[in-house]
Amino acid sequence: MTTPEAEQSRPEERLEQAVWAAEQALIEYEIAVETFRVEVENFSRLHHQRLGPMYARIEELDARIAEARAARTGDPEDLRRARELRARLEPIPGVEELMHGWMDDSGLFPEAVAMLTDQPVRPPQRVRPSEEARRLYRELARKAHPDLAQEEDERVRREDFITRVNAAYARGDEAELRELAAEWAAGPVPAERRPSRSEELYARLEWLSQRKELLTVLQRELEEGAIGSMLRLAPDDPDALLVEIAGQLEKDIAVREAELATLVGPE
């Protein structure tokens, strides 16, 4: 026979279990969103390094074609278009000193100079976390997540630690992730979770729900962005997608170079 005290504790125990389940689900969701964010960031870097010079070449050719056409026709609209395209390529006043060390005297990135002078292009750094790095990251995120802390000091400690974990994961640094795992294992053992009062549990569930909504918005923004959309086209082999895009850009460049040659002669 159950006592009144036992009957009264059951709803709170079920609520405690619901909070625990929601916390674990949120952590898994955060891991998935952060993993995709890192993939988008790394793919964006590779996209810029490999294709940026080709996009720059296309923009320069478009400006030259417009200028050559305007010089031939003298049409006000052609002149306006030529000035507009050239203005897009002009450096923004005041940023030259900020770009020192990133661009050479010609105003081109080293990759662009290499491409235009038929020199080997320095391959971009491949930063994609290995399966082991992913495993270590998930394990650390589950164990050290700040949302599992009860005390403010413990939350701060976890936030600082997870910041380091995220940075190592973004770099794909498997060795550092192993060191962080060892550091966490040797650190202070967090206090066990104590049953909370019903009001606190309800508030906790509400916060978890709000947090998930924010993550959903972030995930949607990542997926619907230009890089995220491209990455979703070839999630298993994004490098092949870059090669395919580069091939199309090479064709676009050839078409523009031929058009420019008909206007002003070969370069």
C-alpha positions as CSV (number, residue, x, y, z in Angstrom):
1,M,0.0,0.0,0.0
2,T,1.4,3.4,-1.0
3,T,1.6,6.2,1.5
4,P,0.3,9.7,0.8
5,E,3.9,10.9,0.8
6,A,4.8,8.4,-1.9
7,E,1.8,9.4,-4.0
8,Q,2.8,13.1,-3.6
9,S,6.4,12.4,-4.7
10,R,5.6,10.6,-7.9
11,P,4.6,13.7,-10.0
12,E,7.7,15.4,-8.9
13,E,9.8,12.4,-9.7
14,R,8.2,12.2,-13.2
15,L,8.9,15.9,-13.7
16,E,12.5,15.4,-12.6
17,Q,12.9,12.6,-15.2
18,A,11.3,14.9,-17.8
19,V,13.8,17.6,-17.1
20,W,16.7,15.2,-17.2
21,A,15.5,13.8,-20.6
22,A,15.0,17.4,-21.9
23,E,18.5,18.3,-20.8
24,Q,20.0,15.3,-22.6
25,A,18.0,16.0,-25.7
26,L,19.1,19.6,-25.8
27,I,22.7,18.7,-25.4
28,E,22.5,16.3,-28.3
29,Y,20.8,19.0,-30.4
30,E,23.5,21.5,-29.5
31,I,26.2,19.1,-30.5
32,A,24.5,18.5,-33.9
33,V,24.1,22.3,-34.5
34,E,27.7,23.1,-33.4
35,T,29.0,20.3,-35.6
36,F,27.1,21.7,-38.6
37,R,28.3,25.2,-37.8
38,V,31.9,24.1,-37.8
39,E,31.4,22.3,-41.1
40,V,29.8,25.4,-42.6
41,E,32.7,27.6,-41.3
42,N,35.4,25.2,-42.6
43,F,33.6,24.8,-46.0
44,S,33.3,28.6,-46.2
45,R,37.0,29.0,-45.7
46,L,37.8,26.4,-48.3
47,H,35.3,27.9,-50.7
48,H,36.9,31.3,-50.4
49,Q,40.5,30.0,-50.7
50,R,39.8,27.9,-53.7
51,L,37.2,29.9,-55.6
52,G,37.7,33.4,-54.4
53,P,40.4,34.2,-57.0
54,M,38.2,32.9,-59.7
55,Y,35.3,35.0,-58.7
56,A,37.7,38.0,-58.5
57,R,38.9,37.3,-62.1
58,I,35.3,37.1,-63.3
59,E,34.5,40.5,-61.7
60,E,37.6,42.1,-63.2
61,L,36.7,40.7,-66.7
62,D,33.1,41.9,-66.4
63,A,34.4,45.4,-65.6
64,R,36.8,45.4,-68.5
65,I,34.2,44.2,-70.9
66,A,31.8,46.9,-69.8
67,E,34.5,49.5,-70.2
68,A,35.5,48.3,-73.6
69,R,31.8,48.3,-74.7
70,A,31.3,51.8,-73.3
71,A,34.4,53.1,-75.1
72,R,33.0,51.7,-78.4
73,T,29.4,52.9,-78.1
74,G,29.7,56.0,-75.9
75,D,26.1,55.2,-74.8
76,P,25.3,56.8,-71.4
77,E,23.9,53.6,-70.0
78,D,27.0,51.6,-71.0
79,L,29.2,54.3,-69.4
80,R,27.1,54.2,-66.2
81,R,27.3,50.4,-66.1
82,A,31.1,50.4,-66.7
83,R,31.6,52.9,-63.8
84,E,29.4,50.9,-61.6
85,L,31.3,47.6,-62.2
86,R,34.7,49.3,-61.8
87,A,33.6,51.0,-58.5
88,R,32.8,47.6,-57.0
89,L,36.4,46.6,-57.5
90,E,37.9,49.8,-56.1
91,P,39.4,49.4,-52.5
92,I,37.4,50.9,-49.7
93,P,39.2,54.0,-48.3
94,G,41.0,53.4,-45.1
95,V,41.2,49.6,-45.2
96,E,44.6,49.2,-47.0
97,E,46.4,49.2,-43.7
98,L,44.0,46.6,-42.4
99,M,44.8,44.3,-45.3
100,H,48.5,44.6,-45.0
101,G,50.0,41.2,-45.1
102,W,46.9,39.7,-46.7
103,M,47.4,41.2,-50.2
104,D,50.4,41.9,-52.3
105,D,51.4,45.2,-54.1
106,S,49.1,44.4,-57.0
107,G,46.1,44.2,-54.7
108,L,45.5,40.5,-55.3
109,F,45.5,37.6,-52.9
110,P,48.5,35.2,-53.3
111,E,46.2,32.5,-54.6
112,A,45.0,34.9,-57.4
113,V,48.5,35.9,-58.3
114,A,49.4,32.2,-58.5
115,M,46.5,31.4,-60.7
116,L,47.0,34.3,-63.1
117,T,50.8,33.6,-63.5
118,D,50.3,29.8,-63.9
119,Q,52.1,29.1,-60.7
120,P,51.0,26.3,-58.4
121,V,48.2,27.4,-56.1
122,R,48.9,26.7,-52.4
123,P,46.4,24.1,-51.3
124,P,44.0,25.4,-48.7
125,Q,44.2,24.0,-45.2
126,R,41.8,21.2,-44.8
127,V,40.0,21.6,-41.4
128,R,37.4,18.9,-41.0
129,P,37.2,17.1,-37.7
130,S,38.0,13.4,-37.8
131,E,35.6,10.8,-36.5
132,E,37.7,10.5,-33.4
133,A,37.6,14.3,-32.9
134,R,33.8,14.1,-33.3
135,R,33.6,11.3,-30.7
136,L,35.8,13.2,-28.2
137,Y,33.8,16.4,-28.7
138,R,30.4,14.7,-28.2
139,E,31.7,12.9,-25.1
140,L,33.1,16.2,-23.6
141,A,30.0,18.1,-24.5
142,R,27.8,15.6,-22.7
143,K,29.9,15.5,-19.6
144,A,30.9,19.1,-19.2
145,H,27.9,21.0,-20.6
146,P,27.2,24.1,-18.5
147,D,23.5,23.4,-18.4
148,L,24.1,20.4,-16.1
149,A,25.6,22.6,-13.4
150,Q,23.6,23.5,-10.2
151,E,25.9,26.1,-8.7
152,E,26.9,29.3,-10.5
153,D,30.7,28.7,-9.9
154,E,30.4,25.3,-11.5
155,R,28.5,26.7,-14.4
156,V,31.3,29.3,-15.0
157,R,33.9,26.6,-14.8
158,R,32.1,24.5,-17.3
159,E,31.5,27.4,-19.7
160,D,35.2,28.2,-19.7
161,F,36.0,24.6,-20.3
162,I,33.5,24.1,-23.1
163,T,34.8,27.3,-24.8
164,R,38.2,25.6,-25.1
165,V,36.6,22.4,-26.2
166,N,34.7,24.2,-29.0
167,A,37.8,26.0,-30.1
168,A,39.8,22.7,-30.4
169,Y,36.9,21.0,-32.2
170,A,36.7,23.9,-34.7
171,R,40.4,23.4,-35.5
172,G,40.0,19.7,-35.7
173,D,42.7,19.3,-33.1
174,E,42.3,15.7,-32.0
175,A,45.3,15.8,-29.7
176,E,44.1,18.8,-27.8
177,L,40.6,17.2,-27.4
178,R,42.3,14.2,-25.8
179,E,44.2,16.5,-23.4
180,L,41.0,18.2,-22.5
181,A,39.3,14.9,-21.9
182,A,42.1,13.9,-19.5
183,E,41.9,17.3,-17.8
184,W,38.1,16.9,-17.3
185,A,38.5,13.4,-15.9
186,A,41.1,14.6,-13.4
187,G,39.1,17.7,-12.4
188,P,36.7,18.1,-9.5
189,V,33.7,15.8,-9.6
190,P,30.5,17.9,-10.0
191,A,27.9,17.6,-7.3
192,E,25.2,15.1,-7.9
193,R,21.9,16.5,-9.0
194,R,19.4,16.9,-6.2
195,P,15.7,16.7,-6.8
196,S,14.3,20.1,-7.4
197,R,11.0,21.5,-6.3
198,S,8.1,21.4,-8.8
199,E,8.1,25.1,-9.5
200,E,11.9,25.1,-10.3
201,L,11.5,22.1,-12.5
202,Y,8.7,23.7,-14.5
203,A,10.9,26.8,-14.9
204,R,13.8,24.6,-16.0
205,L,11.6,22.9,-18.7
206,E,10.5,26.3,-19.9
207,W,14.1,27.5,-20.2
208,L,15.1,24.3,-22.1
209,S,12.2,24.8,-24.5
210,Q,13.3,28.4,-25.2
211,R,16.9,27.4,-25.7
212,K,15.8,24.7,-28.2
213,E,13.8,27.3,-30.1
214,L,16.9,29.6,-30.4
215,L,19.0,26.6,-31.6
216,T,16.3,25.8,-34.2
217,V,16.5,29.3,-35.5
218,L,20.3,29.1,-35.7
219,Q,20.2,25.7,-37.4
220,R,17.7,27.1,-40.0
221,E,19.9,30.1,-40.7
222,L,22.9,27.9,-41.2
223,E,21.0,25.5,-43.5
224,E,19.4,28.3,-45.6
225,G,22.6,30.3,-45.9
226,A,24.6,30.2,-49.2
227,I,27.4,28.0,-47.8
228,G,25.1,25.8,-45.8
229,S,22.9,25.2,-48.9
230,M,25.9,24.3,-50.9
231,L,27.2,22.0,-48.2
232,R,23.9,20.1,-48.0
233,L,24.2,19.3,-51.7
234,A,27.2,17.1,-51.1
235,P,27.5,16.4,-47.3
236,D,29.7,13.4,-47.8
237,D,32.1,14.9,-50.3
238,P,32.1,18.7,-50.3
239,D,35.6,18.8,-51.9
240,A,34.1,17.3,-55.1
241,L,31.5,20.0,-55.1
242,L,34.2,22.6,-55.0
243,V,36.0,20.9,-57.9
244,E,32.7,21.0,-59.9
245,I,32.1,24.7,-59.2
246,A,35.7,25.5,-60.1
247,G,35.2,23.7,-63.4
248,Q,32.2,25.8,-64.2
249,L,33.9,29.0,-63.2
250,E,36.8,28.2,-65.5
251,K,34.4,27.9,-68.4
252,D,32.8,31.3,-67.4
253,I,36.2,32.9,-67.3
254,A,37.1,31.5,-70.8
255,V,33.8,32.9,-72.2
256,R,34.5,36.3,-70.8
257,E,38.1,36.3,-71.9
258,A,36.9,35.5,-75.4
259,E,34.3,38.3,-75.3
260,L,36.9,40.8,-74.1
261,A,39.3,39.7,-76.9
262,T,36.7,40.5,-79.5
263,L,36.3,44.0,-78.1
264,V,39.9,45.0,-77.5
265,G,42.0,42.2,-78.9
266,P,43.8,39.4,-76.9
267,E,45.4,40.4,-73.6
